[in-house]
Amino acid sequence: MVVRLLAVIPDIVGRRCRPQRRIWAYSRTFERECLFLTPRRLPGAIHFAYSTVMKQLFRLPAKSLMLATAVALSACSNGPSESDAKAALQASLGGCEYLAIDHFEKVNGTPQGDDHYLVDVKYTVSMKPTPDIKEYASEKYAKEVDNLKQQVAHAHDVENAWKTDEQAWIQANPGSDSSAYEVAHQDGWADYQKVMPLLLGGDQLLNNAPHTAKAAMERAMRQTCPKINSSLLDNFFNGNEPVDQYADGIEESFTGKVAMTKTDNGWQEDR
């Protein structure tokens, strides 16, 4: 009789519990649902047989849950690795020998549908100067600024001399004015007009000298590395670093997201 019950009880329990056959459903709730069928007044032998069968039933879901968890973790690990994301960013350097990615870290990653992934990263890019940029930043720039300062100072000297002589001449010639002085001193007036642009914009040229120098160095770098990402390069020349620092090289830190797609050749940047 016990043997027959061992054969029948799993079928009864299976029909009662079949709607709950999902991995997450095998919990205490599921156990209570199934134990509801337990005939409390059955003889001891039947109850023992039923308990034995139930123990065997509940061992399987635990194994299934472990397997499902392993599969889920395996699926998550199939996203792009840190080296995949770094390789995608490396492409933005355009093969430029003067730029290198340092201190790269994959912070997070989010699936974006089939074969698409969005990777959060932070990294540092260092830039070494080309020979021309090194020479310009270390020597030529300082000479250019000094030369400009001398030209502006000379322009102010010409202006001061003109105005001083003009006032003296007007005092010595009553009834005369500035226009009469200009006519009487054509050569001096011509010299004064030559320096007028520096008088009007010389100070602004000096203030803008660092920006002008960086723009020139950026153009030089673009010519040397034409495939480099423009936005990336802009970050190196739009900061507040002094020009002479470019002679030794500078580095910039970045944080951002890299869109990637899975191809036959592995994970690559999604463009």
C-alpha positions in Angstrom: 0.0 0.0 0.0 2.8 2.4 0.8 4.5 1.6 -2.5 1.3 2.6 -4.3 1.0 5.8 -2.4 4.6 6.7 -3.3 3.6 6.4 -6.9 0.3 8.3 -6.7 1.1 11.2 -4.3 3.7 12.9 -6.7 1.0 13.0 -9.4 -1.6 14.5 -7.1 0.8 17.1 -5.8 2.1 17.9 -9.3 -1.4 18.7 -10.5 -2.1 20.9 -7.5 1.2 22.8 -7.7 1.8 22.9 -11.5 0.6 26.5 -11.9 3.4 27.6 -9.5 6.2 26.1 -11.6 8.4 29.2 -11.9 11.8 29.5 -10.3 10.8 32.4 -8.0 7.6 30.5 -7.0 9.4 27.8 -5.1 9.3 29.5 -1.8 7.6 29.2 1.6 4.3 30.2 -0.1 4.7 27.3 -2.6 5.4 24.9 0.2 2.2 26.0 2.1 0.2 25.6 -1.1 1.3 22.1 -1.6 1.0 21.1 2.1 -2.6 22.2 2.0 -3.2 18.8 0.4 -1.7 16.9 3.2 -4.3 14.6 4.7 -3.6 15.1 8.3 -5.7 12.1 9.4 -4.0 9.6 7.1 -2.3 6.7 8.8 1.3 7.2 9.8 2.7 5.1 7.0 0.9 7.3 4.4 2.0 10.5 6.0 5.6 9.2 6.1 5.5 8.3 2.4 4.0 11.7 1.6 6.7 13.6 3.6 9.4 11.6 1.8 8.1 12.5 -1.6 7.7 16.2 -0.7 11.3 16.4 0.4 12.5 15.1 -2.9 10.3 17.5 -4.7 11.7 20.6 -2.9 15.3 19.6 -3.6 14.9 20.1 -7.3 13.7 23.7 -7.3 16.7 24.8 -5.2 19.1 23.4 -7.8 17.1 25.0 -10.5 17.3 28.3 -8.8 21.1 28.1 -8.5 21.3 27.2 -12.1 19.1 30.1 -13.2 21.2 32.5 -11.1 24.4 31.3 -12.7 22.9 31.7 -16.1 21.7 35.3 -15.2 25.2 36.2 -14.0 26.7 34.7 -17.1 24.5 36.8 -19.2 25.5 40.0 -17.4 29.2 39.1 -17.8 28.8 39.0 -21.6 28.8 42.8 -21.8 31.8 44.7 -22.9 34.8 44.4 -20.7 37.0 47.2 -19.4 39.5 46.5 -22.1 36.8 46.6 -24.8 35.6 50.1 -23.6 39.2 51.3 -23.5 39.9 50.1 -27.0 36.8 51.9 -28.2 38.1 55.2 -26.7 41.6 54.5 -28.0 40.1 54.8 -31.5 39.1 58.4 -30.8 42.8 59.2 -30.5 43.1 58.5 -34.2 46.4 56.6 -33.8 48.2 59.8 -32.7 51.5 58.9 -31.1 51.4 62.0 -28.9 48.2 61.0 -27.0 47.8 58.1 -24.6 45.0 56.9 -22.3 46.0 56.6 -18.7 44.2 55.5 -15.5 41.2 54.0 -17.3 38.3 52.6 -15.3 35.0 51.1 -16.3 32.6 52.4 -13.6 29.3 50.9 -14.7 27.4 49.4 -17.7 23.8 49.3 -18.8 22.4 47.0 -21.5 20.5 48.9 -24.3 18.8 46.1 -26.0 20.2 43.3 -28.2 23.9 43.6 -28.8 24.0 47.2 -27.5 25.6 48.5 -24.3 26.2 51.8 -22.6 29.4 51.9 -20.5 30.2 54.5 -17.9 33.9 55.3 -17.8 36.4 57.7 -16.3 39.9 58.1 -17.6 42.9 60.4 -18.1 44.5 61.3 -21.4 48.0 62.6 -21.6 49.4 64.6 -24.4 53.1 65.0 -25.3 54.2 67.9 -27.4 55.4 67.6 -30.9 58.9 69.0 -31.5 57.4 72.1 -33.0 54.9 72.6 -30.2 57.7 72.0 -27.6 59.9 74.6 -29.2 57.1 77.2 -29.5 55.8 76.7 -26.0 59.3 76.8 -24.4 60.9 79.6 -26.4 59.1 81.2 -29.2 55.9 82.1 -27.3 57.7 84.1 -24.6 59.7 86.0 -27.3 56.5 86.8 -29.2 54.9 88.2 -26.0 58.0 90.2 -25.1 58.1 91.6 -28.6 54.4 92.5 -28.5 54.9 94.3 -25.1 57.7 96.3 -26.6 55.6 97.3 -29.6 52.7 98.4 -27.3 55.1 100.4 -25.1 56.6 102.0 -28.2 53.1 103.0 -29.4 52.4 104.7 -26.1 55.7 106.5 -26.3 54.8 107.8 -29.8 51.4 108.9 -28.6 52.8 110.7 -25.5 55.4 112.5 -27.6 52.9 113.6 -30.2 50.5 115.0 -27.6 53.3 116.8 -25.7 54.6 118.4 -28.8 51.1 119.3 -30.0 50.3 121.1 -26.8 53.6 123.0 -26.9 53.1 124.1 -30.5 49.5 125.3 -29.9 50.7 127.4 -26.9 53.4 128.8 -29.1 51.0 129.6 -31.9 47.9 131.3 -30.5 44.8 130.7 -32.5 46.1 127.3 -33.8 44.5 124.0 -33.0 45.2 120.3 -33.4 44.2 120.2 -37.0 46.7 122.9 -37.8 49.4 121.0 -35.9 48.7 117.8 -38.0 49.0 119.8 -41.2 52.3 121.4 -40.0 53.8 118.1 -38.9 52.9 115.5 -41.6 55.8 113.1 -40.8 54.9 113.0 -37.1 51.3 112.5 -37.9 52.1 109.5 -40.1 54.1 107.9 -37.4 51.3 108.4 -35.0 48.8 106.8 -37.3 51.1 103.7 -37.7 51.0 102.9 -34.0 47.3 103.7 -33.6 46.2 100.0 -34.0 48.4 99.0 -31.1 47.1 101.9 -29.1 43.5 100.8 -29.7 44.0 97.0 -29.3 47.5 96.3 -28.0 46.3 95.5 -24.4 43.7 93.2 -25.7 46.3 91.4 -27.9 48.4 90.9 -24.8 45.4 89.6 -22.8 44.5 87.2 -25.6 48.1 86.0 -26.2 47.7 82.7 -24.3 44.4 81.8 -26.2 46.0 82.8 -29.6 49.1 80.6 -28.8 46.9 77.6 -27.8 44.9 78.0 -31.0 48.1 77.9 -33.0 49.3 74.8 -31.2 46.0 73.1 -31.6 46.2 73.7 -35.4 49.7 72.2 -35.4 48.5 69.1 -33.5 45.6 68.7 -36.0 48.0 68.7 -38.9 50.2 66.2 -37.2 47.3 63.9 -36.1 44.4 64.6 -38.6 42.3 61.6 -37.4 42.1 62.7 -33.8 38.6 63.4 -32.3 38.1 67.2 -32.5 36.1 67.4 -29.3 38.8 65.5 -27.4 41.5 67.8 -28.7 39.6 70.9 -27.8 39.7 70.0 -24.2 43.5 70.2 -24.2 43.7 73.7 -25.5 40.7 75.4 -23.9 41.8 75.2 -20.3 43.7 77.6 -18.1 47.1 75.9 -18.3 50.0 78.3 -19.0 51.4 78.1 -22.4 54.9 77.0 -21.3 53.4 73.9 -19.6 52.7 72.5 -23.1 56.4 72.1 -23.5 56.4 69.3 -21.0 53.0 67.9 -21.8 49.7 68.0 -20.1 46.9 65.6 -19.1 43.1 65.9 -18.9 40.6 63.9 -16.9 37.3 62.8 -18.4 34.1 61.0 -17.4 31.5 59.9 -19.8 29.5 57.2 -21.5 30.6 55.0 -24.4 27.9 53.5 -26.6 29.0 50.0 -27.8 27.6 47.4 -30.0 28.5 43.7 -30.4 29.9 42.7 -33.8 31.4 39.7 -35.3 34.8 41.1 -34.2 33.7 41.7 -30.7 32.5 44.8 -28.8 33.1 48.0 -30.7 32.1 51.7 -30.3 28.6 52.2 -31.6 28.8 55.1 -34.1 
